[in-house]
Amino acid sequence: MATQVQYARLGGPEVLEVVDVPDPVAPAGGVVVAVRAAGINPIDGKLRSGVRPSPPITGPRVPGSDAAGVVVATGDGVDGWHAGDEVVVRNARGAYTTHLVADASQLVRKPGPVSWEQAAAIGVPVGTAHQALISLGVGPGTTLLIHGGSGSVGRAAIQLARRLGARVVATASPANHERLRELGAHPVAYGPGLVDRLRAAAPGGYDRILDAAGTDEALEASFELVDDRHRIGTIVAGPRAAELGILAWGGGNPVPMTPAELALRDDAYPLALDLIAAGEFEVDVARTFPLREAAEAARLVEGGHPGGKVLLLP
């Protein structure tokens, strides 16, 4: 029997239940992956609670879109993948499980030096960061401001932006400043006087701003720092993007991402895996939980600022 975490009604972490289900069978063109680690993302809780709209619940839903594990079965028509292959699953559907069904096209090979925790941590954060930076036009000589630099997306964006040749200023609470310096950013504290501190951190001004915080403070500061709002992009304030005149990718934006933007998110998987394997990209894991403690793990993530990625280890 496989084990999965599911919910049948909207609500807080308490609606999550752990159940045993029959082992899945690999469909034609698909595989079954024995999950070694699954990432928890804020969107999981937003969908489960109803904060982010989703279709009506007609049956149990298994959350989670980031997973890494070992192929244990392949279906008809699958070429190039075999039992025993270590993989990362792109855009997984229902990652909070011991056994995950995926299409062969979703698989990315996991390099040996990359741990299960690192492999399961990159999907949503690194994909989002990579796509947003490229869509914003971040490149050599760019001065980039990241609001919410201490979150998983923010930490990924700092490292990727530095590789693109940008100078990075990132807002965060003082407790996270030293870590952001290690990653290559100039940290600035939130709170009263934010705009003055940001101007002092970049006297020449900012070329691009990536909002990973979504607060009124972050948005209002951004409008004071750049004149062209198309140089501001958000990944969390999507519903307000059109009225504010800023760019948005996901984050509740009613306008779907383009095929090119989605492709950029997919491209981030092999990019990040190769960088991790080479020791050129760091993943901060805050804590791991066994699968049966998924509700407690969700509470930690939804409480805000866990200090890195939170993972389930089935």
C-alpha positions as CSV (number, residue, x, y, z in Angstrom):
1,M,0.0,0.0,0.0
2,A,1.1,3.6,-0.7
3,T,0.5,6.4,1.7
4,Q,-0.6,9.9,0.8
5,V,-1.7,13.1,2.5
6,Q,-5.0,14.5,1.2
7,Y,-7.9,16.8,2.1
8,A,-11.6,16.6,1.1
9,R,-12.7,20.1,2.3
10,L,-11.2,23.5,2.5
11,G,-9.6,24.7,5.7
12,G,-6.4,25.0,7.7
13,P,-3.7,22.3,8.2
14,E,-6.1,20.3,10.3
15,V,-8.1,19.2,7.3
16,L,-5.1,17.2,6.0
17,E,-5.3,13.5,6.6
18,V,-2.9,10.6,6.0
19,V,-4.4,7.6,4.3
20,D,-3.2,4.3,2.8
21,V,-4.2,3.7,-0.8
22,P,-3.4,1.0,-3.3
23,D,-0.1,1.2,-5.0
24,P,-0.5,3.1,-8.3
25,V,0.1,1.5,-11.7
26,A,2.3,3.2,-14.3
27,P,0.0,4.4,-17.2
28,A,1.0,4.4,-20.9
29,G,3.7,7.1,-21.3
30,G,4.1,7.4,-17.6
31,V,6.0,6.2,-14.6
32,V,5.6,5.6,-10.9
33,V,8.2,7.4,-8.7
34,A,8.9,6.3,-5.1
35,V,9.2,9.7,-3.5
36,R,12.2,10.4,-1.3
37,A,11.4,14.1,-0.6
38,A,8.6,16.4,-1.4
39,G,8.7,20.2,-1.1
40,I,6.0,22.3,0.7
41,N,5.2,25.6,-1.0
42,P,3.0,28.5,0.3
43,I,0.7,27.9,-2.7
44,D,-0.2,24.5,-1.2
45,G,-1.8,26.1,1.8
46,K,-3.4,28.9,-0.2
47,L,-5.2,26.4,-2.4
48,R,-6.2,24.1,0.5
49,S,-7.6,27.0,2.5
50,G,-9.4,28.6,-0.4
51,V,-7.4,31.8,-0.3
52,R,-6.4,31.0,-3.9
53,P,-9.5,29.9,-5.9
54,S,-9.7,26.4,-7.3
55,P,-12.4,24.2,-8.8
56,P,-15.0,22.8,-6.5
57,I,-13.8,19.8,-4.5
58,T,-15.4,16.6,-5.9
59,G,-13.0,14.1,-4.2
60,P,-9.9,13.9,-2.1
61,R,-7.0,16.2,-3.3
62,V,-3.3,15.4,-2.7
63,P,-1.3,18.6,-2.5
64,G,2.3,19.3,-3.6
65,S,4.1,20.0,-6.8
66,D,7.7,19.4,-6.0
67,A,9.1,15.9,-5.6
68,A,12.2,13.9,-6.1
69,G,12.6,10.1,-6.0
70,V,13.4,6.8,-7.7
71,V,11.5,5.4,-10.7
72,V,10.0,2.1,-9.7
73,A,7.8,1.3,-12.7
74,T,7.4,2.4,-16.3
75,G,4.3,2.2,-18.5
76,D,4.1,1.2,-22.2
77,G,5.8,3.6,-24.6
78,V,8.3,5.0,-22.1
79,D,11.8,5.3,-23.5
80,G,14.9,6.4,-21.8
81,W,13.7,5.9,-18.2
82,H,14.1,2.7,-16.2
83,A,13.4,1.4,-12.7
84,G,16.2,2.7,-10.4
85,D,16.6,6.0,-12.1
86,E,16.9,8.9,-9.7
87,V,14.7,11.8,-10.9
88,V,13.1,15.1,-10.1
89,V,9.5,15.5,-11.1
90,R,8.6,18.8,-12.8
91,N,5.2,20.2,-12.0
92,A,4.2,17.2,-10.0
93,R,0.5,16.6,-9.2
94,G,0.0,15.3,-5.7
95,A,3.6,15.2,-4.3
96,Y,2.6,14.5,-0.7
97,T,2.8,10.8,-1.2
98,T,5.1,7.8,-1.1
99,H,4.4,6.8,-4.7
100,L,3.7,9.4,-7.4
101,V,2.4,8.9,-10.9
102,A,4.0,11.2,-13.5
103,D,4.3,11.6,-17.2
104,A,7.7,10.7,-18.6
105,S,8.0,14.2,-20.0
106,Q,8.0,15.6,-16.4
107,L,11.2,13.8,-15.4
108,V,14.6,15.4,-15.0
109,R,17.6,13.3,-14.1
110,K,19.0,14.0,-10.6
111,P,22.8,14.3,-10.5
112,G,24.4,12.1,-8.0
113,P,25.9,14.9,-5.8
114,V,22.5,16.5,-5.4
115,S,20.7,15.3,-2.2
116,W,17.0,14.3,-2.2
117,E,16.2,17.4,-0.1
118,Q,18.0,19.8,-2.5
119,A,16.3,18.1,-5.5
120,A,12.8,18.5,-4.0
121,A,13.4,22.1,-2.9
122,I,14.2,23.7,-6.3
123,G,10.9,23.4,-8.3
124,V,8.6,26.2,-7.5
125,P,11.1,28.6,-5.9
126,V,13.9,28.3,-8.5
127,G,11.5,28.0,-11.5
128,T,9.7,31.2,-10.3
129,A,12.9,33.1,-9.7
130,H,14.5,32.1,-13.0
131,Q,11.5,33.0,-15.1
132,A,10.8,36.3,-13.3
133,L,14.4,37.5,-13.7
134,I,14.5,36.7,-17.4
135,S,11.1,38.2,-18.0
136,L,12.1,41.4,-16.1
137,G,15.2,41.7,-18.3
138,V,17.8,41.4,-15.5
139,G,21.3,41.2,-16.9
140,P,24.8,42.5,-16.6
141,G,25.0,45.9,-14.9
142,T,21.4,45.7,-13.6
143,T,20.7,47.0,-10.1
144,L,17.9,44.8,-8.9
145,L,15.8,45.2,-5.8
146,I,14.1,42.1,-4.4
147,H,11.3,42.5,-1.8
148,G,11.1,39.4,0.4
149,G,14.7,38.3,-0.1
150,S,14.7,35.8,2.7
151,G,12.0,33.5,1.3
152,S,12.8,30.5,-0.9
153,V,12.1,32.4,-4.1
154,G,14.0,35.4,-2.9
155,R,17.1,33.4,-1.9
156,A,17.0,31.7,-5.3
157,A,16.5,35.0,-7.1
158,I,19.5,36.5,-5.4
159,Q,21.8,33.8,-6.5
160,L,20.5,33.6,-10.1
161,A,20.6,37.4,-10.5
162,R,24.2,37.5,-9.3
163,R,25.0,34.9,-11.9
164,L,23.4,37.1,-14.5
165,G,25.7,39.9,-13.6
166,A,23.3,42.0,-11.5
167,R,23.9,43.9,-8.3
168,V,21.2,42.9,-5.8
169,V,19.6,44.7,-2.9
170,A,17.1,42.6,-0.9
171,T,14.7,43.5,1.9
172,A,14.4,41.2,4.8
173,S,14.2,41.2,8.6
174,P,17.5,41.8,10.4
175,A,17.7,38.2,11.5
176,N,18.2,37.1,7.9
177,H,20.7,39.8,6.8
178,E,23.9,37.8,7.3
179,R,22.6,34.9,5.2
180,L,21.6,37.3,2.4
181,R,25.0,38.8,2.5
182,E,26.5,35.3,2.1
183,L,24.3,34.8,-0.9
184,G,25.5,38.0,-2.5
185,A,22.9,40.6,-1.7
186,H,23.0,43.9,0.2
187,P,20.2,43.5,2.8
188,V,17.9,46.3,3.9
189,A,15.4,46.0,6.8
190,Y,11.7,46.5,6.4
191,G,9.8,49.2,8.4
192,P,9.5,52.9,8.7
193,G,12.2,54.7,6.6
194,L,12.4,51.9,4.1
195,V,12.6,54.1,1.0
196,D,15.4,56.2,2.5
197,R,17.4,53.1,3.3
198,L,16.8,51.6,-0.1
199,R,18.0,54.8,-1.8
200,A,21.1,54.9,0.3
201,A,21.8,51.2,-0.6
202,A,21.7,52.1,-4.4
203,P,22.5,55.8,-4.9
204,G,22.3,55.3,-8.7
205,G,18.8,54.0,-8.4
206,Y,17.2,50.7,-9.4
207,D,16.7,49.2,-12.9
208,R,14.3,46.4,-11.9
209,I,12.3,45.4,-8.9
210,L,11.0,41.9,-8.1
211,D,8.3,41.8,-5.5
212,A,8.2,38.5,-3.6
213,A,6.5,40.1,-0.5
214,G,3.3,41.5,-1.8
215,T,2.9,44.0,1.0
216,D,1.6,47.5,0.6
217,E,4.9,48.7,2.0
218,A,6.9,46.9,-0.7
219,L,4.6,48.1,-3.5
220,E,4.5,51.7,-2.4
221,A,8.3,51.8,-2.0
222,S,8.7,50.3,-5.5
223,F,6.5,53.1,-7.0
224,E,8.7,55.7,-5.4
225,L,11.9,54.1,-6.6
226,V,11.1,53.6,-10.3
227,D,9.1,55.7,-12.8
228,D,8.3,52.9,-15.3
229,R,6.1,50.4,-13.6
230,H,6.8,47.8,-16.3
231,R,10.2,47.5,-14.6
232,I,8.4,46.1,-11.5
233,G,7.3,42.5,-11.4
234,T,5.4,40.6,-8.7
235,I,4.9,36.9,-8.0
236,V,2.4,37.4,-5.2
237,A,0.2,40.4,-5.9
238,G,-1.2,39.1,-9.2
239,P,-4.8,40.1,-8.6
240,R,-3.8,43.8,-8.3
241,A,-1.2,43.8,-11.1
242,A,-3.4,45.2,-13.8
243,E,-4.8,48.1,-11.8
244,L,-1.3,48.9,-10.5
245,G,0.3,48.7,-13.9
246,I,3.0,46.3,-13.0
247,L,4.0,42.9,-14.4
248,A,2.9,39.7,-12.7
249,W,3.5,36.0,-13.1
250,G,1.2,33.7,-11.1
251,G,0.5,34.9,-7.6
252,G,-3.2,34.9,-8.4
253,N,-2.9,36.9,-11.6
254,P,-6.0,36.2,-13.8
255,V,-3.9,36.4,-16.9
256,P,-2.2,33.0,-17.5
257,M,1.5,32.8,-18.1
258,T,2.6,32.5,-21.7
259,P,4.1,29.3,-23.1
260,A,7.5,31.0,-23.2
261,E,7.2,31.9,-19.5
262,L,6.2,28.4,-18.6
263,A,9.1,27.1,-20.6
264,L,11.5,29.3,-18.6
265,R,10.2,27.7,-15.4
266,D,10.8,24.2,-16.8
267,D,14.3,25.2,-17.9
268,A,15.2,26.1,-14.3
269,Y,15.2,22.5,-13.2
270,P,18.3,21.2,-15.1
271,L,20.0,24.6,-14.6
272,A,19.6,24.5,-10.8
273,L,20.5,20.8,-10.6
274,D,23.7,21.3,-12.5
275,L,24.6,24.4,-10.4
276,I,24.0,22.5,-7.1
277,A,26.1,19.6,-8.3
278,A,28.9,22.0,-9.1
279,G,28.7,23.7,-5.7
280,E,27.5,26.9,-7.3
281,F,24.0,27.2,-5.9
282,E,22.9,26.8,-2.3
283,V,19.5,25.5,-1.0
284,D,18.6,26.4,2.5
285,V,16.6,23.6,4.2
286,A,14.9,24.9,7.3
287,R,13.4,21.6,8.5
288,T,12.2,18.1,7.3
289,F,9.2,16.2,8.5
290,P,8.0,12.6,8.0
291,L,5.0,12.4,5.7
292,R,2.6,11.6,8.6
293,E,3.5,15.0,10.1
294,A,2.4,17.0,7.0
295,A,-0.1,19.1,9.0
296,E,2.7,20.3,11.4
297,A,4.9,21.0,8.4
298,A,2.2,23.1,6.8
299,R,1.7,25.1,10.0
300,L,5.4,26.0,10.0
301,V,5.3,27.2,6.4
302,E,2.0,29.0,6.8
303,G,3.3,30.7,10.0
304,G,5.7,32.7,7.8
305,H,9.5,32.8,7.4
306,P,10.6,29.3,8.3
307,G,14.1,30.2,7.3
308,G,14.4,28.0,4.3
309,K,12.6,25.2,2.5
310,V,10.4,22.8,4.5
311,L,10.3,19.3,3.2
312,L,8.4,16.0,3.7
313,L,10.4,12.8,3.7
314,P,8.1,9.8,3.0
